[in-house]
Amino acid sequence: MKEQLYTIPLNDAVNANDECPFCFIERNIEHDLLDFVLGSGSSYMEADIREMTDKAGFCRSHFQKMFDYGNTLGNAWILKTHYQKMIGEMQKQFAGFKPGKSTLKDKFRKNAESGNAIGIWVREKENSCYICRQYQDTYARYLDTFFYLWKQDDAFRDKIKNGKGFCLSHFGDLCDAADTRLNDREKEDFYPCMFSLMEENMKRLSADVSWLVEKFDYRNRDADWKNSKDAIQRGMQKLKGGYPADAPYKMNK
């Protein structure tokens, strides 16, 4: 099947023969978004972009990655106007706040999430992130592309079947998406294939990690490392996604 512009990144991810092609895509998208937000294009100086970042904010993880990226002026501009937005919202929340009346029942649910208006507002802000939102929108399109290729491209489907599978996180997303992207007949082929692929590759990772442990036994000092030298980072990726061994992504100055 002839490649289309929108299928190239997914084919590149699959051809990388990584532990999870969607981790590969996730990293590329995130890097592109960091470049967009803070890179040399100076989108942070554009009023419409900063209006969106002011409103959405950033999660803790992406604030850390923005700091690591290294653009002091860009981060300062983003924080400057975001603070102005946050303080305005905070003042409105404080002005309209009325504490609820305590009841005997409240004393027995101290660890339960309360209906406190300020707490709810803070949690909403903690869960709001411009980069996460942009990533999710792009990621959804890649899921659509995956199932389009799965159904239309025999070569792509064979590469998936003979590949290393997916991390558990992205595998769960694929299973969720398959329910709405595939018909009943297609699901009968897809799920058994994916279950077999995941089980095979989870066992492969388990064996790599087990052999790494065995290599620390003095009796195996001269034995071949096999595929175990990077088993820790690959094993972590398979379970939770991402690239534990990656250095922070830096601004290209």
N, C-alpha and C positions, 0 to 999 in steps of 0.2 A: 504494500500500500504506500502510495506517495505521501511523504511527510508534508504536513501543513504547518504554517507558522506557529499555530497554537499547540501543535503536538510535539514540536521539537524539544522544549524543556523537559517534558515528561519522558520522551525517548532517551534524552541525554541522561536523565536520572537513572533510568533502568539500565542503560549501557554502562553506567559507572560501576555496576555490580557491587553496590553498597549493601549494608545490612538492611537498609530500608530506603527505597527510592523517594518516599515522601519526606523522610528526614533530610535527604539531599535537597529536595525542593524547598522545604521549610527554611533551611539555612540560606539558600540563595535568595528567597523572597525577603527574609529578614534583613539580609545584608543590603539588598536593593532599597528597602524601606529606610534603613539607617542612612544610606547614602542620600536618599531623597530628603529626609528630614533635616540632616545635618551636613550633607556633603557640599562640595564646591559649587553646586548649582544654587546654593543659598536660598532654598525654598522657604527657610525659616524667616526670611525677610519679606515674603509675600503675605499681604494682609489676609487674603482668603485662606491660605494654608494655616497661618497662625490662629485664625478664628476657629478652625477645626481642631487644632491641637489644644487650644485653650479650653474648648468645650469638652473634649474627650479626655484630655490628660494622658498620663502614661502609668502603666503598672510598675511595681517595684522592680521586676526583672528588666524591663526595658529602660527604666531610668538608669539602672546599673550599666546596661549595655551602651546607653547614650553617653554616660560618663566615661566608660572605657574607650569609646570611639574617639574622643579627644578634642572635640571642637568646643573650646571654652566659650567663645563669643556666641556661637549658635545656641548652646545650652542656656547661656545667660539670657538671651533674647526670648527663648521659649519660656523659661521660668518667669521672667519679668511680667509678661502679659498674662501668663497662666495664673500667677499669684493674684493679679488684679481681678481676674475672673472669679477665682476661688474665694477671695475675701468678700466680693460682692454677694456671691451665693451664700456664704456663711452668715453674713449679716442678715440676709432675708430669713434664713433658717432660724437664727437666734431670735429675731424679732417676732416670728410667728410661733415660737415654741411654748408649749404648755405642758408641764410634767403631768403624767398620768397619776391617778390616785392609787396608792399602794393597797393591796389586798392581802389577806392571809395566804392565798394561793401563790402570790408572787414570791413569798419567802421560801417556798419549796421548789422554785424553778430558777435559782440563781444562775445556773449554768446554761439555761435555755436562751435562745436568741430572743431578745425583747422586741417590742413594737415601738421602742423609743424613736421619735422622728429624727433626732440628730444621729443616732446610731445607724438608722436606715440610710440616711443621706451619706454618711461617711462610707458605709459599705458599698453603696452605689459608685462612689468615686474610686474606691479601691479596685472595683471590678471593671472600671472603664479605662480603655487604653487605645490611643489612636493607632499605634502599630499593630496591636492585637486585632483590632477591628479590620484594618486594611488587609492584614494577612488572612483572616478568616474569609473575607470576600473573595480573595484570589484563590485560596485553597479550595473553596467550594467549586470553582471553575475547573481546577485540576482534577477533582473527583469526577466531575462530569466527563472530562476528557479521558480519564482512565477507563470508564465504562464504555465510552464511545469506541476507543481502540480495542478494548477487550472483545467487543461484539463484532468489530469490523476488520480487525487486522490480525491475521493468523500469526504473523511473525512476532508481533507484540505479545500476544497471548502465550506463545511458546517461550518467550524470554521470561515472562512472569512465572510460568510453571516450572522453569528450570533455574530460576533465580534463588536468592537467599531469603525470600519472603519479606516480611515487614516487621517493624517494631510493634509491640502489643498495642500501643496507643493508636497508631495509624491503622493497624489491622482492625481495631474496633470501629474506627470511622468508616472503613471500607465495608464492613458488615452492615453497619447502619445504612449507608448509602445504597448498598445493593438491594435493600428492601424496596426502594422506590425507583431505582434505575434499571432493574432487571425484571422480566416477566417470570412466571412460575417455571417454565421450561428452562430458562437460562439459569435460574437459581439452582436447579437440580444439578447442573454442571459446575457452577461457580463455587458453591459452599464446600462440597467434598474436596474439590481441588485445592481450595484455600486452606482447609483444615489439615489436609495431608502435608501441604507445603509448610505451614507453620509448625506442625509437630516435628517434621524432619529437621527444620532449621533450629528450633529450640533445643532439640537433642544435640545438634552439631555444636551449638554454643556451649551447652552444658558440658560436652566432652572436652572442648577447648579449655574451659575454665578448670575442669577437673585435672587435666594434664598439666596445667600451669601449677596447680598445687603440688602435684607429684614431682615436678621438676625441682622443688625445694628439698626433696628427699636426697640425701647425699648419694644414695645408690643410683640415682638418675642424673647425676651431675654431668655425665658425658653423653647422655641420651639426646636425641634430636628434639628441638623445641616444638616441632610440628607447626601447628597454626596457633600456638598459645601465647606468643609474645605480646600481642595486643588484645588478649582475650578479655581483660578487665573492661576496657572502654567499649569494646564491641558487645560484651555481655550486658553492660549497663544500658547501652543504646537499645538493645533488643527488648529490654524490659520496660524502659520508660521513654525512649526516643532521645533525639538530640545527639550531640557529640561531646562527651565528657572531656576528651583530650584536647579539644580546640582551644587555641589561645584567643583572647578577646579580639574582636574585629575592630580594626583601627582605621581612622580617617586616612585616605591616600593623599598626603600633602604634596 
